[in-house]
Amino acid sequence: MKHLFIALLCLATTLTFAQEEKHDSHHWTSGRPDGHAPISVMGDHVHHKGEFMFSYRYMTMDMRQLRQGTDDVTNASAHANYMVAPQDMVMNMHMLGAMYAPSDKITLMVMANYLENDMTLQMRNGMNFNTSSSGLGDVMVSALYSIFNKNNKAMHAQVGFNIPTGSIEEKDVTPMSMGMQMQLPYPMQLGTGSFGAKLGLTYLGQCNTFSWGHQLTGMINVNDNDQDYKFGNQYRFNNWIAAKAGDNLSISVRLEGVLIDEIDGNSDLLNPMMVTTADTKNSGATFINSGFGLNYIINGGAFIGLRFATEISTPLYQDLEGIQLKQNYNLMFGLQYAFH
């Protein structure tokens, strides 16, 4: 508790006197074990001119138990208006990223992913069945612009574009489809089908043994896709504190607020009375998530600059529009390798 209090005091002090410490020329640095944000935070840092970084992340997200608003609901409640209700869903995602800095001011970033979705559903008669989908998702291309780096603090902005490479035509066989493949509902699709714009602002700071950061991002889906709908915009506010636990290891805690708008429009290929996930009224949510993470960096030898990281996060609060599956937990592992 003492170290946490010192970290919070250090954060408050530097935010208050950030503009008064002009005599201190020390730069914020990513070379420390706590120099990267928790692995779940994307676009958290920039690079020096000529530097590359490649990354791989694996995420698994577990969802189960129906909820409406902030209250749990039963299968019977869902079956009152829908023939089918989801029971649980697991999404696994493999993410590949690359960053390159053509200058000290600008860092370019591209991220692609491969998704595996599996959902268990229940019919009114109590029969359970599964649907699944897998394949490439959308691609995100971004530019990060360094606004300042001084007094052990740094700030950068992000402008990104979502390229809709992921499929929105995923199908599977269900007990009601008579052996034919049918269009899967919105959560089981691999992409958005829409071009999108991402805007972000990240503020970072460091003390001798602690670091912290704040990141605000917005993901705006610009156009309706080929099925005449677009996924809801997403807004995220991330806050984290990390403590060095030696020259190679850091421990982090994170608090995130998430606002997801409802799906706009609907697909004519889906019957909204069939299953809750096919009805766009059951979309949109507000979350407050907490996370605990570890970052490990290799500081010497042949693999200098290689990082290993993991984070587990779970909702402290979730308010879901309509009837949806609750989020249970997210678990992410990652590798990052930076070099000149």
C-alpha positions in Angstrom: 0.0 0.0 0.0 2.9 2.3 0.7 4.4 1.9 -2.7 0.9 2.3 -4.3 0.4 5.5 -2.4 3.8 6.8 -3.5 2.9 6.0 -7.1 -0.4 7.8 -6.9 1.3 10.8 -5.3 4.0 10.8 -7.9 1.3 10.8 -10.6 -0.7 13.6 -9.1 2.4 15.7 -8.5 3.7 15.3 -12.1 0.3 16.1 -13.6 0.0 19.2 -11.5 3.6 20.5 -12.1 4.2 19.1 -15.6 4.7 22.6 -17.1 6.9 23.8 -14.2 9.6 21.2 -14.5 11.2 22.7 -17.6 14.7 22.5 -16.0 14.5 18.7 -16.1 15.5 17.4 -19.6 15.1 13.7 -18.8 13.0 11.9 -21.4 10.4 9.2 -20.9 11.9 5.9 -22.1 10.4 2.6 -23.3 13.7 0.8 -22.5 12.5 -0.1 -19.0 10.5 -3.2 -18.2 7.6 -0.9 -17.3 8.3 1.2 -20.5 5.4 -0.5 -22.3 1.8 -0.4 -21.2 0.0 -3.6 -20.3 -0.1 -5.9 -23.3 -3.9 -5.4 -23.8 -3.3 -1.7 -24.6 -2.4 -1.0 -28.3 -0.5 1.9 -29.7 0.9 2.9 -26.3 4.3 4.1 -27.3 6.4 5.5 -30.2 9.8 4.6 -31.5 13.1 6.3 -32.4 14.0 7.0 -36.0 14.9 3.8 -37.9 13.6 1.5 -35.2 11.3 -1.5 -35.9 9.1 -3.5 -33.6 7.2 -6.8 -34.4 4.7 -8.2 -32.1 2.4 -11.3 -31.6 -0.5 -11.4 -29.2 -2.9 -14.2 -28.3 -6.1 -13.3 -26.6 -8.9 -15.5 -25.3 -12.2 -13.9 -24.3 -14.8 -15.9 -22.3 -18.5 -14.9 -22.1 -21.3 -16.8 -20.3 -24.6 -16.1 -18.4 -27.2 -13.9 -19.9 -27.7 -10.4 -18.7 -30.1 -7.5 -19.4 -28.8 -4.1 -18.2 -27.1 -4.8 -14.9 -29.2 -7.8 -14.0 -28.7 -11.5 -14.8 -31.6 -13.1 -16.6 -32.6 -16.8 -17.2 -32.9 -18.8 -20.4 -36.6 -18.8 -19.9 -36.7 -15.0 -20.0 -34.8 -15.0 -23.3 -37.0 -17.8 -24.7 -40.1 -15.8 -24.1 -39.3 -13.7 -27.2 -36.6 -15.7 -29.0 -36.5 -19.4 -30.2 -32.8 -19.7 -29.3 -30.6 -18.2 -26.5 -26.8 -18.2 -26.3 -25.2 -20.1 -23.4 -21.6 -19.2 -23.7 -19.1 -17.9 -26.3 -15.3 -18.2 -26.5 -13.3 -16.0 -28.9 -9.7 -16.7 -29.6 -7.7 -14.1 -31.5 -4.1 -14.2 -32.9 -2.8 -10.7 -33.6 0.3 -9.7 -35.6 1.7 -6.2 -35.4 4.5 -4.2 -36.9 5.8 -0.7 -36.1 8.4 1.4 -37.9 9.6 5.0 -37.1 10.7 7.0 -40.2 11.4 9.8 -37.8 11.5 10.5 -34.1 8.1 12.3 -34.5 6.2 9.7 -36.5 5.7 5.9 -35.9 3.8 3.8 -38.4 1.8 0.8 -37.2 -0.2 -2.0 -38.8 -2.1 -4.8 -37.1 -3.9 -7.9 -38.5 -5.7 -10.7 -36.7 -7.0 -14.2 -37.1 -10.2 -15.1 -35.1 -11.8 -18.3 -33.9 -15.3 -18.0 -32.5 -17.3 -20.8 -30.8 -20.8 -20.3 -29.4 -23.1 -22.7 -27.5 -26.8 -22.1 -27.8 -30.0 -23.6 -26.4 -33.4 -24.0 -28.0 -36.7 -23.7 -26.2 -36.9 -27.5 -25.9 -33.6 -27.5 -24.0 -31.5 -28.9 -26.8 -28.0 -27.4 -27.0 -26.0 -26.9 -30.2 -22.8 -25.2 -31.3 -21.8 -22.8 -34.1 -18.3 -21.6 -35.0 -16.5 -19.4 -37.4 -12.8 -18.7 -38.1 -10.7 -16.6 -40.4 -8.9 -13.4 -41.0 -10.3 -10.2 -39.4 -10.0 -6.5 -40.3 -6.6 -4.8 -40.7 -5.8 -1.5 -38.8 -3.2 0.9 -40.2 -2.2 3.8 -38.0 0.3 6.7 -37.6 1.4 7.8 -34.1 2.7 11.4 -33.7 4.9 12.3 -30.8 3.7 15.6 -29.3 6.3 15.9 -26.6 8.8 13.9 -24.6 10.4 15.8 -21.6 10.5 15.8 -17.8 10.0 12.0 -17.8 6.6 12.5 -19.5 5.5 12.0 -23.0 2.4 12.4 -25.1 1.4 11.2 -28.6 -1.6 11.1 -30.8 -2.9 8.3 -33.0 -4.8 8.4 -36.3 -5.8 5.0 -37.7 -7.9 3.5 -40.5 -9.8 0.2 -40.3 -9.7 -1.8 -43.6 -12.6 -4.2 -43.7 -10.8 -7.4 -44.8 -12.7 -9.7 -42.4 -15.8 -11.6 -43.6 -19.3 -10.7 -42.7 -20.8 -13.7 -44.5 -19.9 -16.5 -42.1 -22.3 -19.4 -42.1 -22.9 -22.6 -40.2 -25.4 -25.5 -39.8 -28.0 -25.3 -37.0 -30.8 -27.7 -36.0 -33.3 -25.3 -37.7 -31.5 -25.1 -41.0 -32.3 -28.6 -42.3 -28.7 -29.4 -43.0 -28.1 -26.1 -44.9 -25.6 -23.5 -43.9 -27.2 -20.3 -42.6 -25.9 -16.8 -42.0 -24.5 -16.5 -38.5 -25.5 -13.6 -36.2 -23.4 -10.4 -35.7 -21.1 -11.5 -32.8 -19.9 -14.5 -34.9 -18.8 -12.5 -37.9 -15.0 -12.0 -38.4 -15.0 -8.3 -39.5 -17.1 -5.2 -39.6 -17.5 -4.8 -43.3 -17.1 -1.1 -42.8 -14.2 1.3 -43.2 -13.4 3.0 -39.9 -11.4 5.8 -38.3 -9.5 5.5 -35.0 -8.4 8.5 -33.0 -6.4 8.3 -29.9 -4.4 10.3 -27.4 -1.9 8.8 -24.9 -0.1 10.4 -22.0 2.8 8.6 -20.3 4.9 9.3 -17.2 7.7 7.8 -15.2 9.3 7.9 -11.7 12.4 6.0 -10.7 10.5 2.8 -9.9 7.0 3.5 -11.3 5.4 4.4 -14.6 1.8 5.3 -15.5 -0.3 6.1 -18.5 -3.7 7.3 -19.7 -5.1 6.5 -23.2 -8.3 7.8 -24.7 -9.4 6.2 -28.1 -12.4 6.3 -30.3 -13.2 3.8 -33.1 -15.8 5.2 -35.6 -17.3 3.0 -38.2 -17.9 5.3 -41.2 -20.2 3.5 -43.6 -22.9 0.8 -43.7 -21.5 -2.5 -45.0 -22.9 -4.6 -47.8 -25.6 -5.9 -45.6 -26.9 -2.5 -44.7 -25.6 -2.2 -41.1 -22.6 -1.0 -39.2 -21.3 -2.0 -35.8 -21.4 0.4 -33.0 -18.7 2.9 -32.4 -16.3 2.1 -29.5 -14.8 4.5 -27.0 -12.1 3.4 -24.5 -10.4 5.2 -21.6 -7.4 3.2 -20.2 -5.5 4.1 -17.1 -2.6 2.0 -15.7 0.2 2.0 -13.1 3.3 -0.3 -13.4 6.0 -0.9 -10.8 9.5 -2.2 -11.6 10.2 -5.5 -9.8 13.9 -5.6 -10.9 15.8 -4.7 -14.0 13.7 -7.1 -16.2 10.2 -7.4 -14.7 7.3 -5.1 -14.0 3.9 -5.6 -12.5 0.9 -3.5 -13.7 -2.7 -2.8 -12.7 -5.2 -1.2 -15.1 -8.6 0.4 -15.1 -10.6 0.8 -18.3 -13.9 2.4 -19.2 -15.5 1.2 -22.4 -18.6 2.5 -24.2 -20.0 0.5 -27.2 -22.8 1.9 -29.3 -25.7 -0.2 -30.6 -25.5 -1.8 -34.1 -27.0 0.7 -36.6 -29.2 -1.0 -39.2 -29.8 -4.7 -39.6 -29.0 -7.6 -42.0 -31.8 -9.0 -44.1 -30.1 -12.4 -43.9 -30.9 -12.6 -40.2 -34.3 -13.2 -38.5 -34.3 -11.1 -35.3 -36.9 -13.3 -33.7 -34.8 -16.4 -34.0 -32.0 -15.7 -31.6 -31.0 -12.8 -29.3 -27.7 -12.3 -31.2 -29.6 -11.7 -34.4 -31.6 -8.8 -33.0 -29.7 -5.5 -33.0 -31.7 -4.3 -30.0 -29.4 -6.7 -28.1 -26.2 -4.7 -28.8 -24.2 -2.0 -27.1 -22.8 -1.9 -23.7 -20.9 0.0 -21.0 -18.0 -1.7 -19.1 -15.5 -0.8 -16.4 -12.7 -3.4 -16.5 -9.8 -4.1 -14.3 -6.6 -5.8 -15.3 -3.4 -7.3 -13.8 -0.3 -7.8 -15.9 3.3 -8.7 -16.1 6.0 -7.4 -18.5 9.4 -9.0 -18.9 12.3 -7.6 -21.0 15.6 -9.1 -22.0 18.2 -6.4 -21.6 21.3 -8.1 -23.0 22.7 -10.8 -25.2 21.4 -12.0 -28.6 17.8 -11.4 -27.7 18.1 -7.9 -26.3 14.9 -5.9 -26.8 12.7 -9.0 -26.7 9.6 -8.7 -24.4 7.2 -11.2 -22.9 3.9 -10.0 -21.4 0.6 -11.2 -20.1 -2.5 -9.7 -18.6 -5.8 -11.0 -17.3 -8.8 -8.6 -17.1 -12.3 -8.9 -15.9 -15.3 -6.5 -15.7 -16.0 -4.8 -12.4 -19.2 -3.4 -13.9 -21.2 -4.2 -17.1 -24.4 -2.7 -18.3 -25.7 -4.5 -21.4 -28.3 -3.1 -23.8 -31.0 -5.8 -24.3 -30.2 -9.5 -23.6 -26.5 -10.4 -24.1 -23.9 -12.8 -22.7 -21.8 -11.3 -19.9 -18.1 -10.9 -20.3 -16.3 -13.2 -17.9 -12.6 -12.6 -18.4 -10.0 -11.7 -21.1 -6.6 -13.3 -21.0 -3.8 -12.1 -23.3 -0.2 -13.2 -23.9 2.3 -11.3 -26.1 5.8 -11.2 -27.5 7.4 -7.9 -28.7 10.8 -7.5 -30.4 12.2 -4.1 -31.1 15.5 -3.4 -33.0 17.3 -0.8 -35.2 
